[in-house]
């Protein structure tokens, strides 16, 4: 797709996130993702561990210009970034969400939120960011090459990207998504990472650290059907998560068995 066509498509994406109108299939998948998978992440400590890791990856923010890309009305670390960075800009397509975020930022003089299209030079000409935080965002761009080029344009020399996105690299997830995707309301801007996507980022940036989550641990819910006490169930879940967390750092097959991937990337 041409850049102009994608910008036009993003106007539909903006409307979707402003209105939150979802069809039945999309609503059901959202409940599964936020309910069942959310419960797993919270139950065995995945969610908080990812946020703590991101905070450690941020490092000293006091001299950094930060772009919080696709932040909606603020993610879990938006205020932390805004309060600790030299300059913070939150960016999202949704003007409704950005208005809410600006209310949260009103007492932070070095922070601001903008409703604009990241790909548009006219809407968003700003650049030279030391850090781009993209939580659940990069997989919304179908044209990965265009995205990578844009990220490089926006980063300062040696700038970093911290991302967190869904993977579509394990067979069970491929099957589920293949059945679900044709019916989802937001299919035009939902592109979970494939192996090809990952290797494009690996070629374009230095991936200095990475972690996969919900690999073996995605099957944690099945333990509810096994007769055992809750303490033992939690211990197994935590062990599976630790295995995913540690082996995915260096083993591609382990990483690709996971449902989500978080990366710390540096501009070359």
C-alpha positions as CSV (number, residue, x, y, z in Angstrom):
1,X,0.0,0.0,0.0
2,X,1.1,3.6,-0.6
3,X,1.7,5.8,2.3
4,X,-1.3,8.0,1.3
5,X,-3.6,4.9,1.3
6,X,-2.4,3.9,4.8
7,X,-3.0,7.4,6.1
8,X,-6.5,7.2,4.8
9,X,-7.0,3.8,6.4
10,X,-5.7,5.2,9.7
11,X,-8.6,7.7,9.6
12,X,-10.9,4.6,9.9
13,X,-8.7,3.3,12.7
14,X,-9.1,6.6,14.5
15,X,-12.9,6.4,14.2
16,X,-12.8,2.8,15.5
17,X,-10.8,3.8,18.6
18,X,-12.9,6.9,19.2
19,X,-16.2,5.0,19.1
20,X,-15.0,1.5,20.3
21,X,-17.7,-0.1,18.1
22,X,-16.9,-3.8,17.8
23,X,-18.8,-6.6,16.2
24,X,-19.6,-9.8,18.2
25,X,-16.5,-11.8,17.1
26,X,-14.2,-8.9,18.0
27,X,-15.9,-8.4,21.3
28,X,-15.6,-12.1,22.2
29,X,-11.9,-12.2,21.3
30,X,-11.3,-9.1,23.4
31,X,-12.9,-10.8,26.3
32,X,-10.8,-13.9,25.9
33,X,-7.7,-11.9,25.5
34,X,-8.4,-9.6,28.4
35,X,-10.1,-12.2,30.5
36,X,-8.5,-15.6,30.2
37,X,-5.1,-14.4,29.0
38,X,-5.2,-11.4,31.3
39,X,-5.9,-13.6,34.3
40,X,-3.0,-15.9,33.4
41,X,-0.6,-12.9,33.1
42,X,-1.8,-11.5,36.4
43,X,-2.0,-14.8,38.2
44,X,1.6,-15.9,37.6
45,X,3.2,-12.4,37.6
46,X,3.8,-11.9,33.9
47,X,2.2,-8.5,33.6
48,X,4.1,-6.8,36.4
49,X,7.4,-8.4,35.4
50,X,7.1,-7.0,31.9
51,X,6.4,-3.4,33.2
52,X,9.4,-3.7,35.6
53,X,11.6,-4.9,32.8
54,X,10.5,-1.9,30.7
55,X,11.3,0.5,33.5
56,X,14.8,-0.9,33.8
57,X,15.2,-0.7,30.0
58,X,14.2,3.0,30.2
59,X,17.3,3.8,32.2
60,X,17.9,7.4,33.3
61,X,15.2,9.4,31.6
62,X,16.2,12.8,32.8
63,X,18.0,13.8,29.6
64,X,15.8,11.9,27.2
65,X,13.2,13.1,24.8
66,X,10.5,10.4,24.8
67,X,7.8,9.5,22.3
68,X,5.0,7.4,23.8
69,X,3.7,6.0,20.5
70,X,0.1,4.8,20.2
71,X,-0.4,5.5,23.9
72,X,-4.2,6.0,23.7
73,X,-5.3,7.7,26.9
74,X,-2.2,6.6,28.7
75,X,-0.7,3.1,29.2
76,X,0.6,1.7,32.5
77,X,3.9,3.6,32.2
78,X,2.8,6.8,30.5
79,X,2.8,8.9,33.6
80,X,6.1,7.4,34.8
81,X,7.7,8.4,31.4
82,X,6.1,11.9,31.6
83,X,7.2,12.6,35.1
84,X,10.8,11.4,34.7
85,X,11.8,12.4,31.2
86,X,13.4,15.6,29.9
87,X,10.5,15.9,27.4
88,X,7.5,13.6,26.9
89,X,5.1,13.5,23.9
90,X,2.2,11.1,23.9
91,X,0.9,10.3,20.4
92,X,-2.2,8.6,19.3
93,X,-4.7,8.7,16.4
94,X,-7.7,9.1,18.8
95,X,-8.3,12.7,19.7
96,X,-10.9,11.6,22.3
97,X,-8.2,9.5,24.1
98,X,-5.6,12.2,23.8
99,X,-7.9,14.8,25.4
100,X,-8.1,12.4,28.4
101,X,-4.3,12.0,28.5
102,X,-3.7,15.7,28.4
103,X,-5.9,16.1,31.5
104,X,-3.6,13.6,33.3
105,X,-0.5,15.6,32.1
106,X,-1.7,19.1,32.9
107,X,0.6,19.5,35.9
108,X,3.7,18.3,34.1
109,X,5.2,21.2,32.1
110,X,7.5,19.1,30.0
111,X,4.8,16.7,28.9
112,X,2.2,17.0,26.1
113,X,-0.1,14.6,24.2
114,X,-0.9,15.0,20.5
115,X,-3.6,13.4,18.3
116,X,-1.9,12.8,15.0
117,X,-0.8,10.1,12.5
118,X,2.7,8.9,13.1
119,X,3.2,8.4,9.4
120,X,2.1,11.9,8.4
121,X,4.8,14.5,7.9
122,X,2.2,17.3,8.1
123,X,0.6,16.0,11.3
124,X,3.7,14.9,13.1
125,X,7.0,16.4,11.9
126,X,8.8,16.1,15.3
127,X,11.9,13.9,15.5
128,X,15.1,13.2,17.3
129,X,13.6,11.1,20.1
130,X,16.0,9.3,22.4
131,X,13.3,6.7,23.3
132,X,10.2,5.5,21.5
133,X,8.0,3.5,23.8
134,X,5.5,1.4,21.7
135,X,3.4,-0.8,24.0
136,X,1.1,-2.9,21.8
137,X,1.5,-0.6,18.8
138,X,4.0,-1.8,16.2
139,X,1.7,-4.7,15.0
140,X,-0.9,-2.1,13.9
141,X,1.3,-1.3,10.8
142,X,0.9,-3.7,7.9
143,X,3.9,-2.3,6.0
144,X,6.8,-3.2,8.2
145,X,9.4,-1.6,5.9
146,X,7.6,1.7,6.0
147,X,7.3,1.5,9.7
148,X,11.0,0.7,10.2
149,X,11.9,3.6,7.9
150,X,9.7,6.0,9.9
151,X,11.1,4.8,13.3
152,X,14.6,5.5,12.0
153,X,13.6,8.9,10.9
154,X,12.2,9.8,14.3
155,X,15.0,8.4,16.4
156,X,18.0,10.4,17.5
157,X,21.4,8.9,17.0
158,X,21.7,5.8,19.2
159,X,18.0,6.2,20.0
160,X,16.1,3.2,21.4
161,X,12.7,1.6,20.9
162,X,11.0,-0.5,23.5
163,X,8.1,-2.6,22.1
164,X,5.6,-5.1,23.2
165,X,3.5,-6.9,20.5
166,X,1.6,-10.1,19.8
167,X,3.3,-12.9,17.9
168,X,1.6,-15.2,15.3
169,X,4.4,-17.8,15.1
170,X,3.1,-20.8,17.0
171,X,0.8,-23.3,15.3
172,X,-2.1,-23.1,17.9
173,X,-2.2,-19.3,17.6
174,X,-2.0,-19.4,13.9
175,X,-5.1,-21.7,13.8
176,X,-7.1,-19.5,16.2
177,X,-6.2,-16.3,14.4
178,X,-7.0,-17.8,11.0
179,X,-10.5,-18.7,12.2
180,X,-11.1,-15.4,13.9
181,X,-9.4,-12.8,11.6
182,X,-11.9,-12.7,8.7
183,X,-14.6,-11.6,11.1
184,X,-12.8,-9.1,13.3
185,X,-13.8,-5.4,13.1
186,X,-10.1,-4.2,13.3
187,X,-8.6,-6.7,10.8
188,X,-7.2,-3.9,8.6
189,X,-4.8,-2.7,11.3
190,X,-4.1,-5.9,13.3
191,X,-0.9,-7.6,12.1
192,X,0.7,-9.8,14.8
193,X,4.4,-10.4,14.2
194,X,5.4,-13.2,12.0
195,X,8.9,-14.7,11.8
196,X,9.5,-12.5,8.8
197,X,8.4,-9.4,10.7
198,X,10.8,-10.2,13.6
199,X,13.8,-10.7,11.3
200,X,13.1,-7.4,9.5
201,X,13.4,-5.6,12.9
202,X,16.5,-7.7,13.6
203,X,18.1,-6.6,10.4
204,X,17.2,-2.9,10.8
205,X,18.0,-2.5,14.5
206,X,20.3,-3.9,17.2
207,X,18.0,-6.0,19.3
208,X,19.9,-5.6,22.6
209,X,17.4,-7.6,24.7
210,X,14.2,-9.5,24.2
211,X,11.7,-11.6,26.1
212,X,8.9,-13.8,25.0
213,X,5.8,-14.4,27.2
214,X,3.0,-16.9,27.1
215,X,4.9,-19.7,25.4
216,X,4.6,-22.8,27.6
217,X,2.7,-20.7,30.2
218,X,-0.2,-20.1,27.7
219,X,-1.4,-23.6,28.7
220,X,-1.6,-22.6,32.3
221,X,-5.5,-22.5,32.2
222,X,-5.5,-26.2,31.5
223,X,-4.3,-26.9,35.0
224,X,-7.7,-25.8,36.3
225,X,-8.9,-29.2,35.0
226,X,-6.3,-31.1,36.9
227,X,-6.9,-32.1,40.5
228,X,-4.3,-30.2,42.5
229,X,-4.2,-27.4,45.0
230,X,-3.9,-23.7,44.0
231,X,-0.4,-23.4,45.5
232,X,1.0,-26.2,43.3
233,X,-0.9,-24.9,40.3
234,X,0.6,-21.4,40.7
235,X,4.1,-22.9,41.2
236,X,3.9,-24.8,37.9
237,X,2.6,-21.7,36.1
238,X,5.5,-19.6,37.5
239,X,8.0,-22.2,36.5
240,X,6.6,-22.3,32.9
241,X,6.7,-18.5,32.7
242,X,10.3,-18.4,34.0
243,X,11.3,-21.0,31.3
244,X,9.6,-18.8,28.6
245,X,11.2,-15.7,30.0
246,X,14.7,-17.0,30.2
247,X,15.0,-19.2,27.1
248,X,13.4,-16.8,24.7
249,X,16.3,-14.4,25.3
250,X,18.6,-16.5,23.1
251,X,16.6,-19.3,21.6
252,X,14.5,-18.4,18.5
253,X,12.4,-21.5,18.7
254,X,11.4,-20.7,22.3
255,X,10.6,-17.1,21.4
256,X,8.5,-18.1,18.4
257,X,6.4,-20.5,20.6
258,X,5.3,-17.5,22.6
259,X,2.2,-15.3,22.1
260,X,3.8,-12.0,22.9
261,X,7.3,-10.5,22.4
262,X,8.9,-7.5,24.0
263,X,12.1,-6.0,22.6
264,X,14.7,-3.3,23.3
265,X,16.1,-2.1,20.0
266,X,18.7,0.5,19.3
267,X,19.2,2.6,16.1
268,X,22.3,1.6,14.2
